[in-house]
């Protein structure tokens, strides 16, 4: 039969939703033997209470409590079912000399280890619900921890090298890169890796790997168009301009999801606590261009060019492009660009803004993921998987 102290403790934890704040177990020599006493301090909404007991079921429960965390990085105590397994897992995760992560990378490179799941997606899924620690589905996150870390470090290195090459080819983009890094800091408001990762992901409505694949595919098409224009040397404006506008439209379409995230980051930076998660491209572009501090970096953007390309609502006159609104009986002139202006805007979008914003947010996302993987909170959360 359970002791009254143990019943009181269970009521406070499971019914009144107190969290275990601290544990203190003392064993003292007494009358030729030992007297053991446990004190468990509980907390809820800033209020703390302590329960002290010498009852064995109370003491046993306290002994089995170990540090864990919830999916938002709040450290707490959790009852562990198998302490031997817990300490074995602790030793598995410890890698002070990075030997385990280096061996893991060699396994991946030699194909001695192959993932049969997508690590980032499994981690995101795991962090979507506190109850997931009870599911054996997520054991690979603990078992393959060093392989997941090695793969993520490799991905980070790949994008950093791509960014470095871009800087070498386009030295003038360094201010734009700096601006992008300043904006991404908006998604790290607390300094808690799990909390900030969840906060950032709550605004992301696209898959980075999928976007990377689409950019690669579309870049191949764009390069083919550019090479064709180069081979022809002299191309009439009524042929060249539509092709350039098509390239611009493709680039802006690919940029759209990241531009939405940049707009969100800027609004958070400017003190808007709950930005709209998804807004129209036209409004995103308008917000970015109109930003007092960063608008200059988005001057090559004009959603009207994309819209007129989609609806073939532009008119070419000599070396000028007239963008039209054809929703009325008589087309209405919206804006006029010279061929040179269209070319420069397309070149800036294709070779500067698109790669910069994509690399910047890819690096931010990988860095945020690495901060999660290496955080104390995530590691103690892993220790609870299928053992609490």
C-alpha positions as CSV (number, residue, x, y, z in Angstrom):
1,X,0.0,0.0,0.0
2,X,1.3,3.4,-0.9
3,X,2.4,5.8,1.8
4,X,0.5,9.1,2.4
5,X,3.6,11.1,1.5
6,X,3.9,9.3,-1.9
7,X,0.2,9.8,-2.6
8,X,0.5,13.5,-1.8
9,X,3.5,13.8,-4.1
10,X,1.7,12.0,-7.0
11,X,-1.4,14.2,-6.5
12,X,0.7,17.4,-6.7
13,X,2.6,16.2,-9.8
14,X,-0.2,14.5,-11.8
15,X,-3.4,16.3,-10.6
16,X,-2.2,19.7,-9.7
17,X,0.5,19.8,-12.4
18,X,3.4,20.8,-10.2
19,X,6.9,20.3,-11.7
20,X,9.7,18.8,-9.7
21,X,12.2,21.6,-9.0
22,X,14.8,19.9,-6.9
23,X,15.5,16.7,-5.1
24,X,17.6,16.1,-1.9
25,X,18.3,12.7,-0.5
26,X,20.1,12.3,2.8
27,X,21.3,9.1,4.5
28,X,22.4,9.4,8.1
29,X,23.9,6.9,10.5
30,X,21.4,6.4,13.3
31,X,21.2,3.8,16.1
32,X,23.7,1.5,14.5
33,X,22.0,1.8,11.1
34,X,21.0,4.4,8.4
35,X,18.1,6.7,8.3
36,X,17.2,7.9,4.8
37,X,15.2,11.0,4.1
38,X,14.1,12.5,0.8
39,X,12.9,16.1,0.1
40,X,11.2,16.9,-3.2
41,X,10.6,20.6,-4.0
42,X,7.8,21.3,-6.4
43,X,7.1,24.4,-8.4
44,X,4.1,25.8,-10.3
45,X,3.6,29.4,-11.5
46,X,6.5,30.6,-9.4
47,X,5.2,29.0,-6.2
48,X,7.3,26.4,-4.5
49,X,6.4,23.7,-1.9
50,X,8.5,21.0,-0.4
51,X,7.5,17.5,0.7
52,X,9.7,15.5,3.0
53,X,9.4,11.8,3.7
54,X,11.2,8.8,5.1
55,X,8.7,6.4,3.4
56,X,10.5,4.0,1.0
57,X,8.1,4.4,-1.9
58,X,8.6,8.2,-1.8
59,X,12.4,7.8,-1.5
60,X,12.5,5.2,-4.4
61,X,10.5,7.6,-6.6
62,X,12.9,10.4,-5.8
63,X,15.9,8.2,-6.5
64,X,14.5,7.4,-10.0
65,X,14.1,11.0,-11.0
66,X,16.6,12.4,-13.4
67,X,16.9,15.7,-15.3
68,X,15.1,15.9,-18.6
69,X,13.5,18.7,-20.6
70,X,10.3,19.4,-22.5
71,X,10.2,20.2,-26.2
72,X,10.6,23.9,-25.5
73,X,13.8,23.5,-23.5
74,X,12.4,23.8,-20.0
75,X,14.5,21.6,-17.8
76,X,12.6,19.3,-15.5
77,X,12.8,16.0,-13.6
78,X,11.4,12.8,-15.1
79,X,11.0,9.4,-13.5
80,X,13.4,6.9,-15.3
81,X,12.2,3.3,-15.6
82,X,15.7,1.8,-16.1
83,X,18.6,3.6,-14.4
84,X,21.2,1.2,-15.9
85,X,20.0,2.0,-19.4
86,X,19.9,5.7,-18.5
87,X,23.6,5.7,-17.5
88,X,24.5,3.6,-20.5
89,X,22.8,6.2,-22.8
90,X,24.6,9.0,-21.0
91,X,27.9,7.4,-21.8
92,X,26.8,6.9,-25.4
93,X,26.0,10.6,-25.9
94,X,29.3,11.9,-24.3
95,X,31.9,12.7,-26.9
96,X,34.4,15.0,-25.4
97,X,37.2,14.4,-27.9
98,X,34.8,14.2,-30.9
99,X,36.0,10.8,-31.8
100,X,32.5,9.4,-32.0
101,X,31.3,12.0,-34.4
102,X,34.4,11.6,-36.5
103,X,33.9,7.8,-36.7
104,X,30.2,8.5,-37.5
105,X,31.2,10.7,-40.5
106,X,33.6,8.0,-41.7
107,X,30.7,5.5,-41.5
108,X,28.5,7.8,-43.6
109,X,31.2,8.5,-46.1
110,X,32.1,4.8,-46.6
111,X,28.4,3.9,-46.8
112,X,28.9,1.7,-43.7
113,X,26.0,3.6,-42.3
114,X,23.0,4.6,-44.3
115,X,20.0,6.6,-43.0
116,X,16.7,4.9,-43.7
117,X,14.9,8.1,-42.5
118,X,15.3,11.8,-42.8
119,X,17.0,13.0,-39.6
120,X,15.8,16.6,-39.7
121,X,12.2,15.6,-40.3
122,X,12.3,13.0,-37.5
123,X,13.8,15.5,-35.0
124,X,11.1,18.1,-36.0
125,X,8.4,15.5,-35.6
126,X,9.9,14.4,-32.2
127,X,9.9,18.0,-31.0
128,X,6.3,18.5,-32.0
129,X,4.8,16.8,-28.9
130,X,6.0,16.3,-25.3
131,X,4.4,12.8,-25.3
132,X,6.8,11.6,-28.1
133,X,9.5,10.7,-25.5
134,X,7.4,7.7,-24.6
135,X,7.5,6.3,-28.1
136,X,10.1,3.9,-29.3
137,X,9.6,5.3,-32.8
138,X,12.1,8.0,-31.9
139,X,14.9,5.8,-30.5
140,X,17.0,6.3,-33.7
141,X,17.5,9.9,-32.6
142,X,19.3,8.6,-29.5
143,X,21.0,5.6,-31.1
144,X,22.2,7.5,-34.2
145,X,22.9,10.8,-32.4
146,X,26.5,11.1,-33.6
147,X,25.6,10.2,-37.2
148,X,22.9,12.8,-37.3
149,X,25.4,15.4,-35.8
150,X,28.1,14.4,-38.4
151,X,25.6,14.7,-41.3
152,X,24.4,18.1,-40.1
153,X,28.0,19.4,-39.6
154,X,28.7,18.3,-43.2
155,X,25.7,20.1,-44.5
156,X,26.7,23.3,-42.7
157,X,30.2,23.1,-44.2
158,X,28.7,22.6,-47.7
159,X,26.6,25.7,-47.5
160,X,29.4,27.8,-45.9
161,X,31.6,26.8,-48.8
162,X,28.9,27.8,-51.4
163,X,28.5,31.1,-49.6
164,X,32.3,31.6,-49.6
165,X,32.5,31.0,-53.4
166,X,29.6,33.4,-54.0
167,X,31.5,36.1,-52.0
168,X,34.6,35.5,-54.2
169,X,32.6,35.9,-57.4
170,X,30.5,38.8,-56.1
171,X,32.5,40.7,-53.4
172,X,29.8,43.5,-53.4
173,X,27.3,41.2,-51.7
174,X,28.9,41.3,-48.3
175,X,26.6,44.0,-47.0
176,X,23.6,42.0,-48.2
177,X,25.0,38.9,-46.4
178,X,25.5,40.9,-43.2
179,X,21.9,42.2,-43.5
180,X,20.6,38.7,-43.9
181,X,22.5,37.5,-40.8
182,X,21.1,40.5,-38.8
183,X,17.6,39.6,-39.8
184,X,17.9,35.9,-39.0
185,X,18.9,36.9,-35.4
186,X,15.3,37.9,-34.9
187,X,14.4,34.2,-34.8
188,X,16.7,33.6,-31.8
189,X,15.0,35.8,-29.1
190,X,15.6,33.6,-26.0
191,X,18.9,32.0,-26.5
192,X,17.3,28.6,-25.6
193,X,18.1,26.3,-28.6
194,X,14.8,24.3,-28.4
195,X,12.6,27.3,-27.8
196,X,14.2,29.4,-30.6
197,X,14.1,26.4,-33.0
198,X,10.4,25.9,-32.4
199,X,9.8,29.7,-32.7
200,X,11.5,29.8,-36.1
201,X,9.8,26.6,-37.4
202,X,6.4,28.0,-36.5
203,X,6.8,30.5,-39.3
204,X,8.3,28.2,-42.0
205,X,5.9,26.9,-44.5
206,X,8.3,25.4,-47.0
207,X,10.8,22.5,-47.1
208,X,14.4,23.8,-47.5
209,X,15.6,20.6,-49.2
210,X,12.6,20.7,-51.7
211,X,13.3,24.4,-52.4
212,X,17.0,23.6,-53.0
213,X,16.0,20.9,-55.5
214,X,13.6,23.3,-57.3
215,X,16.3,26.0,-57.5
216,X,18.7,23.5,-59.0
217,X,16.2,22.4,-61.6
218,X,15.1,25.9,-62.5
219,X,18.7,27.2,-62.6
220,X,19.4,24.5,-65.2
221,X,16.6,25.9,-67.4
222,X,17.7,29.5,-66.8
223,X,21.3,28.7,-67.7
224,X,20.1,27.0,-70.9
225,X,18.2,30.2,-71.9
226,X,21.2,32.4,-71.1
227,X,23.5,30.2,-73.1
228,X,21.1,30.3,-76.0
229,X,21.1,34.2,-75.9
230,X,24.9,34.3,-75.8
231,X,25.3,31.9,-78.7
232,X,22.9,34.0,-80.8
233,X,25.0,37.1,-80.0
234,X,22.5,39.6,-81.5
235,X,18.9,39.0,-80.5
236,X,16.0,41.4,-81.3
237,X,14.6,43.1,-78.3
238,X,11.1,41.7,-78.9
239,X,12.7,38.2,-78.5
240,X,15.3,38.9,-75.8
241,X,13.2,40.9,-73.4
242,X,10.4,38.3,-73.0
243,X,13.1,35.7,-72.3
244,X,14.8,37.9,-69.7
245,X,11.4,38.7,-68.1
246,X,10.7,34.9,-67.9
247,X,14.0,34.4,-66.1
248,X,13.1,37.2,-63.7
249,X,9.7,35.7,-63.1
250,X,11.2,32.2,-62.3
251,X,13.8,33.7,-59.9
252,X,11.1,35.7,-58.1
253,X,8.9,32.7,-57.8
254,X,11.7,30.7,-56.3
255,X,12.5,33.5,-53.9
256,X,8.9,33.9,-52.7
257,X,9.0,31.6,-49.7
258,X,12.3,33.0,-48.4
259,X,11.2,36.6,-49.0
260,X,8.1,35.8,-46.8
261,X,10.4,34.6,-44.0
262,X,12.6,37.7,-44.4
263,X,9.6,39.9,-44.1
264,X,8.6,38.0,-40.9
265,X,12.1,38.4,-39.5
266,X,12.1,42.1,-40.2
267,X,8.7,42.6,-38.6
268,X,9.9,40.8,-35.4
269,X,13.1,42.9,-35.5
270,X,10.9,46.0,-35.7
271,X,8.8,45.0,-32.7
272,X,5.8,43.2,-34.2
273,X,5.4,40.1,-31.9
274,X,3.0,38.1,-34.1
275,X,3.6,38.7,-37.8
276,X,1.3,37.1,-40.4
277,X,2.7,33.7,-41.2
278,X,2.0,33.8,-44.9
279,X,1.4,36.9,-47.0
280,X,1.1,37.6,-50.7
281,X,4.3,38.1,-52.6
282,X,3.2,41.6,-53.7
283,X,2.8,42.7,-50.1
284,X,6.0,40.9,-49.0
285,X,8.0,42.8,-51.7
286,X,6.4,46.1,-50.8
287,X,7.2,45.6,-47.1
288,X,10.8,44.7,-47.8
289,X,11.5,47.6,-50.2
290,X,9.8,50.0,-47.8
291,X,11.9,49.0,-44.8
292,X,13.8,52.0,-43.6
293,X,17.0,50.1,-42.7
294,X,17.1,47.3,-45.2
295,X,15.0,48.4,-48.1
296,X,18.0,49.2,-50.3
297,X,19.0,45.5,-50.5
298,X,15.7,44.6,-52.2
299,X,15.6,47.3,-54.9
300,X,15.8,44.6,-57.7
301,X,12.4,43.3,-56.6
302,X,9.2,44.1,-58.5
303,X,6.3,41.7,-58.2
304,X,4.6,43.5,-61.1
305,X,7.1,42.1,-63.6
306,X,6.2,38.5,-62.4
307,X,2.5,39.2,-62.7
308,X,2.8,40.8,-66.2
309,X,4.8,37.8,-67.4
310,X,2.2,35.4,-66.0
311,X,-0.6,37.2,-67.8
312,X,1.4,38.3,-70.9
313,X,0.4,41.9,-69.9
314,X,3.4,43.8,-71.1
315,X,4.2,45.7,-74.3
316,X,7.6,46.1,-75.9
317,X,8.3,49.3,-77.7
318,X,11.9,49.7,-79.0
319,X,14.1,49.1,-75.9
320,X,11.3,49.8,-73.4
321,X,9.0,47.4,-71.6
322,X,5.6,48.8,-70.6
323,X,4.0,46.8,-67.8
324,X,0.2,46.9,-68.1
325,X,-2.9,46.2,-66.1
326,X,-5.3,44.4,-68.4
327,X,-8.1,43.8,-66.0
328,X,-10.0,46.8,-67.5
329,X,-11.3,47.2,-71.0
330,X,-8.5,49.5,-71.9
331,X,-5.1,48.3,-70.7
332,X,-3.6,50.7,-68.0
333,X,0.1,51.5,-67.9
334,X,1.6,50.6,-64.5
335,X,5.3,51.1,-65.1
336,X,7.9,51.4,-67.8
337,X,11.4,49.9,-67.7
338,X,14.2,50.1,-70.2
339,X,15.7,46.8,-71.4
340,X,18.9,47.7,-69.5
341,X,17.0,48.2,-66.3
342,X,15.2,44.9,-66.7
343,X,18.5,43.1,-67.5
344,X,20.3,44.6,-64.4
345,X,17.3,43.8,-62.1
346,X,17.3,40.2,-63.4
347,X,21.0,39.8,-63.1
348,X,20.9,41.1,-59.5
349,X,18.1,38.8,-58.5
350,X,19.6,35.7,-60.2
351,X,23.2,36.1,-59.2
352,X,23.0,38.0,-55.9
353,X,19.7,38.3,-54.0
354,X,18.4,34.7,-54.7
355,X,21.6,32.9,-53.8
356,X,22.3,35.1,-50.8
357,X,18.9,34.8,-49.2
358,X,18.8,31.1,-49.8
359,X,22.3,30.4,-48.5
360,X,21.7,32.7,-45.5
361,X,18.5,31.0,-44.4
362,X,19.9,27.5,-45.2
363,X,22.9,28.3,-42.9
364,X,20.6,29.8,-40.3
365,X,18.4,26.7,-40.4
366,X,21.3,24.3,-40.1
367,X,22.9,26.3,-37.4
368,X,19.6,26.4,-35.4
369,X,19.4,22.6,-35.9
370,X,23.0,22.1,-34.7
371,X,22.3,24.3,-31.6
372,X,19.4,21.9,-30.8
373,X,21.5,18.8,-31.3
374,X,24.4,20.0,-29.1
375,X,22.2,21.6,-26.4
376,X,22.0,20.2,-22.9
377,X,18.2,20.3,-23.0
378,X,18.0,18.2,-26.2
379,X,20.5,15.6,-24.9
380,X,18.6,15.1,-21.6
381,X,15.4,14.9,-23.6
382,X,16.9,12.1,-25.7
383,X,17.8,10.2,-22.5
384,X,14.1,10.0,-21.7
385,X,13.0,8.4,-24.9
386,X,11.3,5.1,-24.2
387,X,12.6,5.2,-20.6
388,X,10.2,7.3,-18.7
